[in-house]
Amino acid sequence: MVQTVDLVSYGEDESFLVYGEPEPRVRWQSLKVRIDCLAWWVRVKFAGTVLQLKRCERQQKLKRRNEFQQFLASIDYRSFSLLDNTVTEITLELSPKPVGLVKKLTQTSPNHENIFIQNAEYLTYEIREDPQRVIYPACSEFPSFCVFDFGMISQCTELVDGRVFRIRMSSKEDDDYIYKTVDRPFYNPTDTEVIREELKSLELVQNIPNIVQAAGVVASTNPYATSQHKDQPLVITGVLLKSYNGGSLQDLLSGGHLDGYNWQQLAIQIGTALIHLHCCGRTHMDIKPSNIVLDQDRNAILIDIGGMGVTYSWLAPEMQLEVSPITKPFRNRVLNDVWAYGKLLLEIAGHIGRNPLGTPLREAAEELMQEKPESRMSLAAATRRLRAYAQ
C-alpha cells in the first residue's frame, strides 16, 4: 500500500503573541492522506510548545510551520485508525516518559535535526472526529429544493468575505444567482446551523412576494469521502438564491438616490413581508436597510431571513440586554421585529426630506417603537395606516 500526504493548511493559536510568549501553545496542520485509491482528511494538532522539547531559541512562523510539516510528512498514517468520510483529529501531547507510540510510526531516523522527530518517543496521541470540521447538510434534509451540481458554476464574483458570491451556472448563462457557501474563512460549526435555519425559512416562504426566493441548493458528493464511488449521497455546499439587481435600501438612503421611488409602497411591502414571515412561525431578527433589496421593478425584497444574525444597534432595547436574543421566545422576537420595522420607517422618513409621507412614517414609527414591548402597534395596524394614507 502506497501512502502520499498532501499538506493543506497550517495554523497556530496566536494568543502567545499577546502574552509575550516565545512559542504557540497549540499548532495544527490539515492534510489529506492517500493510501492506494482511498483518501482521508486529517487535522493533526500539537498541544504544547517546543520549549518542552528542550529547544530554547524562538523561531519565526515559517520555520515553525516547515518543521511541523516535515515531521507530519514522515509519519506512517497506515498505523492510525483514521475515520472514514469525515475529518480525523489527531492530538499530539508530550509525556514525561518515553512511550514510543509515535516513534514507531515515523519513517525518518531519530537522529534527524527535526525536534519533533527527535522527541517522537515522548509523544502520545488521541484520535476523534474533528469538532471544527466543516459540516455539510445532507441534500435529503431539504428535498423540496432544486439541486445544482457544484461543477456547473461557470462564473463567480466574490461579494462578502469569501462566503457570498454572485455566480452563473453553465446551464443558465443568462441568469445571475447569489451563492452563500457553507465552507468559508474562519468557519465555525454554528455557521452550518445558520445555513440550515435559512433553508428552513426559504422552504416556508416559497412564492410569497417581497421575500427572497431560493433557486435551489448547490451540492456535491461528500468532500471528505474516503472512496470515490459515484453512488454516495449528496451534501449541500451552499444555498442558491435569486439575484435582485435594484440595489439595497441602504445604498439608496446613503447615496441620496431617492427620486422616482414609491416610498409608501416600499414601506407597506416590507411590513407585509414581515407579517408573512411571522405567519410562517419565523422571525427575522436583523431588520435593517442593508437587508432590504429592490428587484428590477423597484419592489422591496426582504433578505437574510435565517433569523440567526443580529445587529446590536437594530435590536429593540429589551433585546439589547440579552446575551442571546435569537433564543428568546417567539413572541419576544416578533416584538423585536416590530420595533426594528419602526426604526426602519424612521430611517426612511429622515432621508426623504419634505416628502409628505414623512409625517405618517414618523407617527407609525413612534407607536411601533414603544418602550414597553406589549404597547407596540402591530405590523398589521401599521400597514393599514400606511395604506389609508395612500388613499
LOKOLVEX-179771 format. One record per residue: residue in three letters; x, y, z of N, C-alpha, C in turn. Coordinates in pm, whole numbers, padded with zeros to 5 digits, always signed. Last residue first. Example, Ala and Ser with C-alpha at 12.3 -4.5 7.8 and 13.67 -1.06 7.14 Angstrom:
% LOKOLVEX-179771
SER+01285-00225+00708+01367-00106+00714+01290+00003+00787;ALA+01319-00569+00780+01230-00450+00780+01320-00330+00780;
% end
This chain:
% LOKOLVEX-179771
GLN-05466+05635+00031-05596+05656-00030-05646+05798-00004;ALA-05238+05642+00179-05225+05642+00033-05357+05675-00033;TYR-05333+05616+00435-05273+05744+00395-05265+05753+00243;ALA-05406+05351+00429-05511+05453+00442-05457+05589+00401;ARG-05155+05230+00426-05243+05216+00309-05352+05323+00311;LEU-05066+05298+00680-04993+05349+00564-05076+05337+00436;ARG-05252+05159+00836-05243+05305+00846-05173+05363+00723;ARG-05193+04897+00765-05326+04952+00736-05322+05104+00738;THR-04934+04874+00870-04951+04871+00724-05089+04921+00683;ALA-04999+04892+01146-04909+04990+01083-04927+04992+00932;ALA-05160+04670+01189-05216+04804+01209-05130+04909+01141;ALA-04972+04468+01133-05094+04478+01053-05156+04617+01066;LEU-04784+04507+01333-04745+04530+01194-04868+04546+01106;SER-04918+04682+01619-04891+04562+01541-04850+04599+01399;MET-04757+04905+01846-04854+04882+01740-04818+04755+01664;ARG-04659+04813+02176-04626+04848+02038-04742+04816+01943;SER-04692+04729+02429-04764+04850+02391-04742+04887+02244;GLU-04526+04521+02479-04666+04487+02456-04749+04609+02417;PRO-04274+04657+02523-04299+04574+02404-04447+04550+02376;LYS-04233+04986+02604-04292+04862+02654-04331+04775+02535;GLU-04149+05182+02421-04052+05119+02510-04104+04988+02567;GLN-04254+05174+02079-04285+05197+02220-04188+05121+02310;MET-04227+05165+01806-04105+05164+01887-04132+05196+02033;LEU-04469+05197+01685-04403+05068+01669-04284+05053+01764;GLU-04522+05462+01735-04604+05361+01800-04544+05221+01789;GLU-04324+05587+01581-04334+05616+01725-04414+05509+01798;ALA-04383+05497+01324-04259+05454+01390-04266+05475+01541;ALA-04616+05637+01268-04621+05491+01281-04499+05440+01356;GLU-04506+05896+01260-04613+05864+01356-04623+05713+01377;ARG-04324+05875+01050-04276+05905+01186-04381+05867+01291;LEU-04502+05824+00839-04396+05728+00871-04346+05749+01013;PRO-04662+06056+00834-04720+05927+00876-04616+05819+00906;THR-04441+06242+00760-04518+06253+00884-04585+06122+00924;GLY-04341+06164+00507-04255+06162+00625-04333+06164+00755;LEU-04505+06205+00296-04512+06073+00360-04433+06068+00490;PRO-04436+06449+00186-04548+06444+00283-04563+06309+00352;ASN-04095+06524+00175-04199+06437+00123-04311+06425+00227;ARG-03881+06666+00261-04013+06726+00278-04125+06643+00216;GLY-03678+06386+00322-03691+06531+00328-03834+06577+00349;ILE-03616+06124+00330-03697+06168+00217-03737+06314+00227;HIS-03472+06052+00556-03398+06071+00430-03483+06129+00318;GLY-03637+06008+00770-03527+06103+00788-03452+06133+00660;ALA-03800+05805+00677-03856+05939+00695-03747+06043+00706;ILE-03621+05589+00694-03669+05634+00563-03720+05778+00573;GLU-03596+05575+00973-03477+05597+00890-03518+05649+00752;LEU-03854+05512+01046-03796+05638+01093-03674+05675+01009;LEU-03875+05259+00935-03962+05366+00886-03906+05502+00925;LEU-03683+05132+01099-03662+05139+00955-03748+05249+00894;LYS-03805+05145+01346-03679+05218+01326-03649+05233+01178;GLY-04021+04972+01293-04043+05113+01326-03918+05197+01305;TYR-03879+04737+01259-03954+04792+01145-03985+04939+01169;ALA-03789+04704+01520-03691+04731+01414-03758+04785+01289;TRP-04034+04647+01651-03954+04766+01688-03857+04803+01575;VAL-04098+04405+01521-04189+04520+01515-04112+04649+01545;ASP-03887+04242+01599-03902+04277+01457-03993+04398+01439;ASN-03953+04227+01873-03826+04287+01831-03832+04329+01684;LEU-04189+04090+01859-04193+04229+01906-04061+04301+01878;VAL-04086+03842+01777-04179+03916+01690-04181+04063+01730;ARG-03941+03773+02003-03868+03801+01878-03956+03875+01778;ASN-04144+03731+02187-04044+03835+02213-03971+03873+02085;ARG-04272+03511+02065-04344+03638+02082-04246+03753+02107;PHE-04073+03307+02082-04118+03360+01953-04184+03496+01968;PRO-03820+03357+02339-03946+03305+02288-03993+03378+02162;LYS-03467+03375+02242-03582+03418+02322-03712+03363+02261;THR-03251+03326+02086-03306+03211+02159-03427+03249+02245;ILE-03160+03561+01985-03226+03470+01891-03286+03348+01960;PRO-03025+03696+02195-03162+03736+02157-03234+03633+02071;SER-02829+03622+02427-02861+03551+02303-03005+03583+02261;VAL-02812+03815+02627-02689+03753+02577-02714+03687+02442;GLU-03004+04119+02626-02997+03973+02624-02864+03923+02569;LEU-03030+04384+02596-02986+04339+02728-02963+04188+02732;GLN-03142+04421+02354-03002+04460+02368-02944+04417+02502;MET-03406+04366+02395-03323+04260+02339-03174+04294+02349;GLU-03508+04605+02486-03510+04490+02577-03423+04376+02527;PRO-03471+04773+02255-03399+04797+02382-03396+04676+02474;ALA-03427+04578+01951-03512+04652+02044-03440+04666+02178;LEU-03144+04614+01735-03222+04535+01830-03309+04626+01915;TRP-02974+04760+01587-03108+04741+01532-03191+04644+01617;SER-02731+04754+01712-02799+04884+01706-02940+04874+01647;TYR-02656+04479+01674-02691+04533+01806-02773+04661+01796;THR-02788+04259+01455-02706+04380+01459-02748+04458+01582;VAL-02785+03902+01417-02838+04025+01476-02736+04138+01459;GLY-02890+03592+01271-02795+03702+01282-02861+03824+01343;MET-03089+03409+01240-02979+03372+01330-02877+03484+01348;GLY-03287+03426+01049-03322+03453+01188-03213+03425+01288;GLY-03276+03396+00774-03247+03280+00859-03282+03300+01005;ILE-03307+03585+00579-03424+03552+00660-03400+03432+00752;ASP-03182+03770+00389-03119+03719+00512-03223+03680+00616;ILE-03433+04010+00267-03331+03905+00252-03274+03867+00389;LEU-03721+04132+00114-03658+04106+00243-03560+03989+00228;ILE-03759+04364-00135-03739+04222-00110-03663+04206+00021;ALA-03971+04604-00292-03885+04568-00179-03880+04416-00162;ASN-03957+04685-00639-04029+04629-00526-03930+04590-00418;ARG-03848+04775-00878-03840+04860-00758-03936+04815-00649;ASP-03825+04593-01074-03944+04677-01078-03955+04767-00955;GLN-03602+04448-01011-03593+04536-01127-03714+04628-01141;ASP-03602+04473-00647-03595+04400-00773-03597+04498-00889;LEU-03398+04570-00371-03504+04600-00466-03488+04515-00591;VAL-03352+04462-00027-03304+04492-00162-03425+04518-00252;ILE-03271+04485+00303-03381+04507+00210-03319+04539+00075;ASN-03055+04483+00463-03123+04355+00444-03255+04370+00369;SER-02971+04740+00494-02890+04655+00407-02952+04518+00384;PRO-03162+04848+00680-03165+04885+00537-03084+04794+00446;LYS-03287+04577+00887-03206+04698+00869-03201+04727+00719;ILE-03361+04315+01096-03420+04413+01005-03333+04538+01005;ASP-03298+04071+01220-03191+04160+01172-03245+04255+01066;MET-03510+03910+01296-03412+03946+01398-03297+04035+01348;HIS-03725+03748+01184-03607+03791+01108-03489+03823+01198;THR-03903+03442+01259-03874+03584+01280-03745+03619+01206;ARG-04166+03213+01175-04026+03253+01171-04016+03402+01203;GLY-04422+03123+01128-04357+03081+01251-04210+03117+01258;CYS-04549+03229+00918-04481+03101+00893-04410+03050+01018;CYS-04620+03473+01015-04727+03373+00999-04671+03234+00971;HIS-04377+03604+00991-04424+03569+01125-04535+03464+01118;LEU-04376+03640+00713-04270+03563+00777-04313+03515+00915;HIS-04600+03806+00678-04599+03671+00620-04494+03583+00687;ILE-04503+04034+00813-04624+03966+00860-04628+03823+00808;LEU-04287+04101+00648-04263+04058+00787-04384+03985+00844;ALA-04426+04177+00419-04334+04063+00413-04305+04010+00553;THR-04556+04404+00517-04635+04287+00479-04548+04161+00471;GLY-04338+04577+00556-04421+04537+00668-04502+04412+00638;ILE-04249+04599+00289-04160+04545+00393-04241+04496+00513;GLN-04474+04713+00164-04423+04582+00121-04334+04519+00227;ILE-04492+04961+00294-04600+04863+00309-04551+04723+00272;ALA-04255+05080+00206-04278+05061+00349-04385+04956+00374;LEU-04300+05087-00071-04189+05009-00017-04210+04979+00131;GLN-04519+05263-00083-04534+05124-00127-04424+05037-00070;GLN-04392+05494+00009-04504+05440+00086-04530+05295+00046;TRP-04204+05538-00187-04161+05504-00051-04273+05446+00033;ASN-04142+05482-00489-04268+05489-00416-04241+05444-00272;TYR-03892+05677-00646-03927+05558-00568-04057+05582-00491;GLY-03812+05910-00765-03866+05805-00850-03903+05678-00777;ASP-03529+05996-00562-03636+06033-00654-03683+05911-00734;LEU-03309+05920-00415-03441+05899-00356-03556+05926-00453;HIS-03013+05870-00357-03087+05847-00482-03233+05815-00447;GLY-02839+05894-00146-02925+06007-00176-03005+05992-00304;GLY-02681+05693-00053-02639+05759-00177-02725+05877-00215;SER-02811+05599+00170-02680+05661+00189-02633+05735+00066;LEU-03050+05503+00051-03053+05605+00156-02919+05676+00170;LEU-02961+05314-00140-03046+05427-00178-03039+05539-00076;ASP-02812+05133+00013-02748+05205-00097-02829+05329-00134;GLN-03014+05037+00184-02901+05110+00240-02830+05192+00132;LEU-03166+04894+00006-03224+05015+00064-03114+05101+00126;SER-02957+04780-00267-03017+04769-00134-03077+04902-00090;GLY-03028+04699-00617-02951+04757-00507-03023+04743-00375;GLY-03168+04562-00809-03204+04701-00786-03127+04769-00675;ASN-03141+04292-00873-03039+04386-00920-03072+04533-00897;TYR-03135+03996-00707-03218+04114-00729-03125+04232-00756;SER-03117+03649-00765-03045+03776-00753-03139+03891-00787;LYS-03213+03366-00573-03237+03455-00686-03168+03588-00660;LEU-02960+03155-00431-03072+03248-00419-03091+03326-00548;LEU-02843+02858-00315-02852+02938-00437-02979+03023-00428;VAL-02622+02759-00062-02760+02795-00097-02756+02885-00220;GLY-02383+02483-00050-02426+02621-00043-02570+02639-00087;THR-02338+02217-00039-02221+02304-00022-02259+02451-00015;ILE-02501+01940+00080-02521+02078+00037-02395+02159+00065;VAL-02430+01613-00051-02436+01709+00059-02447+01849+00001;LEU-02553+01296-00170-02507+01432-00192-02519+01515-00065;PRO-02428+00960-00120-02531+01064-00104-02471+01204-00119;GLN-02255+00779-00381-02258+00837-00247-02367+00944-00238;ASP-02206+00652-00619-02339+00636-00561-02349+00694-00420;LYS-01947+00665-00707-02040+00765-00758-02177+00759-00691;HIS-01669+00639-00488-01782+00573-00554-01888+00677-00591;GLN-01426+00711-00374-01486+00798-00475-01597+00728-00553;SER-01375+00701-00017-01368+00641-00151-01446+00730-00247;THR-01406+00903+00175-01286+00819+00175-01267+00750+00040;ALA-01517+01237+00151-01540+01096+00119-01408+01019+00113;TYR-01532+01500+00209-01444+01420+00293-01455+01270+00262;PRO-01724+01609+00045-01585+01646+00021-01485+01563+00101;ASN-01979+01406-00074-01911+01446+00049-01765+01482+00020;THR-02079+01543-00392-02056+01430-00302-01980+01482-00181;SER-02271+01849-00388-02163+01764-00438-02162+01638-00354;ALA-02484+02130-00466-02450+02005-00399-02332+01936-00465;VAL-02677+02410-00400-02562+02358-00473-02510+02238-00396;VAL-03031+02449-00418-02910+02429-00340-02801+02378-00433;GLY-03246+02714-00541-03211+02575-00514-03093+02565-00421;ALA-03337+02963-00539-03335+02898-00670-03305+02749-00654;ALA-03547+03114-00297-03437+03022-00328-03451+02971-00470;GLN-03628+03457-00259-03666+03322-00302-03542+03240-00334;VAL-03710+03710-00022-03612+03644-00107-03654+03500-00137;ILE-04029+03858-00038-03931+03785+00043-03839+03709-00052;ASN-04221+03963-00204-04140+04057-00124-04048+03989-00023;PRO-04459+03690-00198-04398+03810-00256-04319+03890-00153;ILE-04395+03349-00175-04450+03463-00103-04383+03590-00155;ASN-04272+03132-00294-04377+03202-00370-04446+03313-00293;GLN-04170+02999+00013-04171+02984-00132-04295+03049-00192;VAL-04131+03010+00283-04175+03134+00217-04176+03121+00065;LEU-04035+02765+00374-04166+02810+00420-04219+02929+00341;GLU-03780+02742+00264-03883+02642+00231-04022+02696+00262;LEU-03653+02953+00393-03675+02961+00248-03778+02859+00202;SER-03637+02852+00654-03719+02970+00626-03752+02979+00478;LYS-03460+02639+00609-03593+02614+00665-03687+02730+00636;LEU-03236+02781+00519-03303+02688+00428-03445+02655+00478;GLU-03170+02915+00754-03211+02992+00637-03284+02903+00537;GLU-03101+02700+00915-03216+02782+00952-03263+02865+00834;ARG-02872+02607+00777-02990+02521+00794-03115+02604+00824;ILE-02699+02826+00807-02743+02785+00674-02870+02700+00683;VAL-02668+02816+01085-02722+02937+01022-02776+02904+00883;GLU-02547+02570+01113-02682+02587+01166-02748+02712+01109;THR-02302+02631+00999-02388+02534+00932-02531+02545+00983;ASP-02197+02805+01187-02230+02857+01053-02320+02761+00977;THR-02126+02657+01405-02257+02723+01411-02296+02782+01275;PRO-01862+02578+01342-01973+02483+01322-02112+02546+01331;ASN-01704+02838+01160-01741+02785+01291-01857+02689+01270;TYR-01445+02955+00947-01566+02875+00967-01580+02833+01113;PHE-01264+03136+00842-01294+03140+00985-01425+03066+01016;PRO-01410+03137+00516-01298+03172+00605-01346+03182+00750;ARG-01631+02853+00460-01597+02995+00450-01476+03023+00537;ASP-01887+02629+00358-01746+02650+00394-01711+02795+00370;VAL-02138+02709+00250-02127+02652+00385-01985+02671+00436;THR-02207+03012+00066-02137+02886+00087-02144+02840+00232;LYS-02444+03141-00137-02395+03151+00001-02336+03015+00039;TYR-02485+03305-00432-02442+03175-00377-02382+03198-00240;ILE-02721+03444-00637-02640+03467-00518-02612+03331-00455;TYR-02713+03453-00996-02762+03400-00869-02669+03445-00757;ASP-02817+03555-01322-02728+03569-01207-02795+03510-01083;ASP-02863+03407-01639-02919+03440-01508-02810+03449-01402;ASP-02757+03313-01871-02812+03449-01874-02863+03494-01737;GLU-02677+03048-01846-02573+03151-01857-02627+03293-01848;LYS-02750+02788-01721-02835+02908-01728-02745+03032-01734;SER-02562+02592-01710-02689+02557-01774-02781+02676-01791;SER-02357+02707-01567-02332+02674-01707-02460+02640-01782;MET-02456+02981-01366-02448+02837-01385-02434+02808-01534;ARG-02291+03249-01200-02375+03199-01310-02352+03050-01321;ILE-02292+03443-00893-02244+03339-00984-02339+03323-01102;ARG-02168+03625-00631-02261+03632-00744-02209+03535-00849;PHE-02128+03500-00297-02078+03523-00432-02194+03547-00528;VAL-02014+03485+00031-02128+03519-00055-02073+03560-00191;ARG-01771+03424+00146-01886+03340+00181-02010+03369+00097;GLY-01556+03598+00124-01536+03459+00088-01652+03368+00122;ASP-01668+03859+00197-01577+03782+00283-01563+03634+00248;VAL-01903+03904-00041-01885+03922+00103-01788+03818+00159;LEU-01866+03865-00321-01938+03981-00270-01908+04009-00124;GLU-01683+03740-00596-01698+03748-00450-01768+03877-00411;THR-01813+03583-00871-01762+03711-00823-01787+03721-00674;CYS-01792+03344-01120-01801+03363-00975-01735+03495-00936;GLN-01921+03117-01360-01865+03249-01330-01887+03276-01182;SER-02006+02851-01343-01918+02891-01453-01854+03027-01432;ILE-02101+02568-01175-02071+02710-01155-01968+02753-01259;MET-02126+02298-01202-02195+02379-01301-02168+02528-01285;GLY-02015+02160-00993-01933+02175-01113-01998+02261-01220;PHE-02223+02133-00814-02119+02234-00788-02036+02261-00913;ASP-02545+02094-00951-02412+02037-00930-02310+02148-00913;PHE-02840+02174-00781-02746+02210-00887-02609+02152-00852;VAL-03169+02086-00712-03028+02058-00680-02942+02090-00802;CYS-03455+02247-00575-03381+02201-00692-03234+02185-00654;PHE-03604+02146-00263-03524+02238-00344-03466+02170-00467;SER-03729+01958-00107-03815+02041-00192-03736+02133-00285;PRO-03559+01819+00066-03593+01758-00064-03673+01848-00158;PHE-03349+01859+00277-03430+01964+00213-03471+01918+00073;GLU-03212+01638+00364-03278+01720+00466-03374+01820+00403;SER-03080+01534+00147-03206+01469+00186-03280+01546+00295;CYS-02840+01664+00140-02946+01709+00049-03082+01652+00088;ALA-02704+01731+00462-02738+01634+00358-02848+01691+00269;PRO-02477+01999+00538-02609+01934+00550-02631+01836+00435;TYR-02145+01966+00642-02230+01991+00525-02366+01923+00546;ILE-01922+02115+00850-02034+02020+00849-02128+02058+00734;VAL-01581+02133+00875-01697+02192+00808-01805+02084+00798;ARG-01448+02063+01203-01462+02035+01060-01583+02109+01004;GLN-01409+02086+01470-01404+02209+01392-01419+02185+01242;PRO-01398+01834+01578-01517+01914+01607-01522+02044+01527;ASP-01296+01550+01413-01259+01690+01432-01384+01775+01458;GLU-01322+01254+01595-01372+01331+01482-01348+01479+01510;ARG-01006+01150+01739-01151+01173+01745-01193+01242+01615;ILE-00729+01019+01910-00800+01033+01783-00949+01055+01810;GLU-00424+01111+02065-00565+01073+02077-00633+01102+01944;TYR-00084+01023+02150-00186+01079+02061-00325+01028+02098;THR+00237+01125+02280+00119+01038+02281+00015+01100+02187;LEU+00585+01146+02252+00455+01196+02208+00348+01087+02219;TYR+00836+01059+02297+00767+01119+02412+00625+01165+02376;GLU+00936+00977+02058+00906+00871+02155+00834+00925+02278;ALA+00997+01213+01922+00873+01142+01889+00836+01037+01993;ASN+01209+01384+01935+01136+01357+02059+01007+01279+02036;GLN+01306+01404+01677+01399+01368+01784+01325+01324+01910;ILE+01080+01499+01547+01125+01363+01519+01219+01314+01629;PHE+01076+01757+01652+00962+01668+01675+01003+01523+01652;ILE+01314+01866+01563+01298+01845+01707+01178+01756+01738;ASN+01519+01758+01305+01383+01799+01339+01353+01764+01484;GLU+01758+01635+01251+01761+01764+01321+01622+01809+01366;HIS+01756+01278+01319+01728+01391+01232+01727+01520+01314;ASN+01776+01053+01461+01888+01147+01471+01869+01271+01385;PRO+01570+00885+01398+01554+00970+01516+01669+01067+01536;SER+01497+00875+01047+01589+00844+01156+01568+00937+01274;THR+01154+00838+00949+01282+00907+00940+01367+00873+01062;GLN+00903+00749+00976+00981+00684+00872+01122+00743+00860;THR+00718+00680+01275+00795+00770+01190+00884+00692+01095;LEU+00596+00501+01444+00528+00533+01320+00611+00618+01226;LYS+00727+00476+01675+00720+00356+01593+00659+00386+01456;LYS+00683+00725+01788+00817+00693+01735+00810+00572+01643;VAL+00432+00721+01894+00450+00787+01765+00583+00749+01703;LEU+00483+00558+02121+00366+00536+02037+00384+00597+01898;GLY+00686+00581+02311+00716+00516+02184+00599+00499+02089;VAL+00719+00683+02559+00610+00587+02540+00620+00517+02405;PRO+00928+00830+02803+00916+00774+02668+00802+00671+02662;LYS+00757+01062+03021+00844+00945+02999+00826+00895+02856;PRO+00584+01272+03011+00710+01290+03085+00808+01175+03064;SER+00453+01337+02684+00451+01253+02803+00583+01275+02877;LEU+00280+01580+02492+00405+01527+02547+00379+01444+02672;GLU+00041+01510+02230+00082+01574+02355+00208+01506+02407;LEU-00162+01548+01945-00033+01504+02000-00003+01581+02127;THR-00459+01447+01811-00399+01542+01905-00274+01481+01966;ILE-00611+01424+01513-00509+01355+01592-00443+01460+01681;GLU-00925+01408+01376-00835+01494+01452-00741+01406+01534;THR-01051+01338+01060-00993+01279+01180-00902+01381+01247;VAL-01343+01418+00900-01208+01467+00930-01164+01406+01062;THR-01504+01166+00696-01509+01283+00784-01366+01333+00801;ASN-01489+00912+00581-01591+01007+00537-01610+01126+00629;ASP-01345+00721+00850-01393+00732+00712-01494+00846+00697;LEU-01067+00790+01053-01212+00780+01043-01257+00805+00899;LEU-00780+00585+01115-00840+00706+01061-00989+00683+01035;SER-00594+00456+01319-00732+00419+01286-00804+00546+01239;PHE-00257+00437+01195-00363+00503+01271-00499+00450+01228;SER-00084+00323+01022-00091+00262+01155-00197+00327+01244;ARG-00079+00476+00800-00146+00346+00788-00161+00278+00923;TYR+00077+00694+00833-00061+00705+00880-00139+00575+00864;ASP+00383+00741+00925+00313+00637+00851+00169+00631+00904;ILE+00532+01062+00903+00453+00964+00978+00386+00864+00884;SER+00653+01265+00770+00734+01145+00795+00655+01034+00863;ALA+00489+01480+00762+00508+01408+00636+00584+01277+00656;LEU+00521+01576+01018+00395+01510+00983+00407+01430+00854;PHE+00781+01689+01001+00753+01579+01093+00628+01502+01051;GLN+00734+01890+00815+00833+01786+00786+00810+01663+00874;GLN+00551+02048+00955+00508+01978+00834+00605+01865+00797;PHE+00715+02148+01157+00599+02066+01192+00553+01985+01071;GLU+00900+02293+01004+00945+02184+01091+00831+02089+01126;ASN+00737+02482+00876+00813+02385+00797+00858+02265+00881;ARG+00637+02629+01098+00548+02555+01008+00623+02446+00933;ARG+00869+02738+01201+00785+02652+01285+00695+02565+01197;LYS+00952+02891+00985+01035+02778+01029+00956+02682+01116;LEU+00741+03077+00975+00771+02994+00859+00853+02871+00898;LYS+00757+03204+01228+00643+03117+01196+00673+03025+01078;GLN+01085+03182+01376+00982+03250+01300+00874+03151+01260;GLN+01168+03066+01709+01174+03058+01564+01063+03140+01501;ARG+01376+03111+01997+01248+03133+01931+01265+03127+01780;GLU+01566+02862+02175+01556+02980+02089+01418+02987+02023;CYS+01544+02620+02316+01528+02746+02387+01505+02865+02293;ARG+01414+02299+02330+01476+02400+02244+01445+02536+02304;LYS+01291+02089+02474+01431+02124+02503+01496+02214+02396;LEU+01027+02058+02446+01110+01961+02376+01258+01999+02380;GLN+00916+02272+02559+00909+02148+02638+00994+02038+02574;LEU+00944+02438+02350+01030+02463+02466+01029+02342+02558;VAL+00748+02376+02178+00876+02308+02155+00974+02339+02267;THR+00441+02323+02360+00540+02409+02295+00669+02332+02276;GLY+00108+02188+02300+00231+02204+02377+00324+02299+02305;ALA-00052+01996+02101-00087+02076+02218+00033+02081+02311;PHE-00078+01973+01767+00020+01955+01874-00015+02051+01986;LYS-00299+01808+01552-00281+01920+01644-00175+01884+01748;VAL-00395+01735+01231-00304+01697+01339-00276+01821+01423;ARG-00661+01630+01058-00611+01753+01121-00526+01709+01240;VAL-00733+01472+00750-00678+01464+00886-00637+01603+00932;TRP-00915+01279+00524-00881+01414+00568-00842+01406+00716;TRP-00814+01009+00320-00867+01055+00448-00824+01198+00473;ALA-00874+00788+00045-00820+00915+00097-00890+00951+00227;LEU-00780+00515-00177-00859+00574-00070-00793+00701-00018;CYS-00618+00378-00349-00728+00455-00409-00819+00519-00304;ASP-00329+00410-00159-00384+00347-00280-00497+00433-00335;ILE-00396+00656+00048-00338+00521+00053-00406+00440-00057;ARG-00348+00987+00132-00394+00895+00028-00320+00761+00042;VAL-00445+01237+00345-00365+01115+00335-00427+01024+00230;LYS-00425+01574+00370-00501+01467+00307-00409+01349+00286;LEU-00431+01804+00649-00366+01730+00541-00460+01623+00487;SER-00372+02078+00861-00469+01996+00788-00398+01928+00673;GLN-00211+02126+01164-00192+02114+01019-00304+02026+00963;TRP-00148+02342+01444-00217+02233+01375-00191+02240+01225;ARG-00055+02427+01780-00040+02444+01635-00106+02324+01567;VAL-00052+02592+02089-00119+02493+02003-00088+02528+01858;ARG+00110+02780+02196+00075+02666+02281+00006+02555+02202;PRO+00385+02925+02020+00241+02898+02035+00217+02775+02122;GLU+00660+03083+02195+00608+02979+02106+00457+02964+02125;PRO+00729+03290+02371+00812+03266+02253+00752+03169+02152;GLU+00484+03532+02487+00549+03401+02496+00625+03371+02367;GLY+00329+03759+02515+00474+03772+02505+00549+03642+02518;TYR+00059+03743+02504+00121+03720+02635+00273+03728+02631;VAL+00013+03781+02234-00045+03875+02331+00027+03865+02465;LEU+00133+03557+02127+00186+03690+02093+00137+03794+02192;PHE-00025+03349+02209+00109+03358+02267+00173+03494+02237;SER-00249+03349+02055-00258+03420+02183-00121+03433+02248;GLU-00258+03208+01820-00169+03324+01826-00181+03403+01955;ASP-00241+02888+01741-00309+02971+01840-00218+03090+01868;GLU-00196+02834+01389-00144+02842+01527-00242+02919+01613;GLY-00198+02625+01091-00246+02731+01178-00186+02722+01316;TYR-00194+02530+00746-00128+02531+00878-00186+02646+00960;SER-00336+02313+00499-00326+02444+00565-00270+02428+00705;VAL-00228+02071+00346-00333+02165+00304-00315+02302+00369;LEU-00020+01827+00208-00034+01929+00312-00131+02036+00263;ASP-00074+01500+00133-00090+01634+00077-00112+01732+00191;VAL+00104+01208+00123+00048+01306+00216+00046+01442+00148;THR+00067+00867+00026+00110+01003-00006+00038+01098+00089;GLN+00153+00524+00035+00098+00639+00106+00154+00768+00048;VAL+00068+00211-00100+00149+00331-00114+00079+00448-00047;MET+00085-00120+00000+00000+00000+00000+00088+00125+00000;
% end
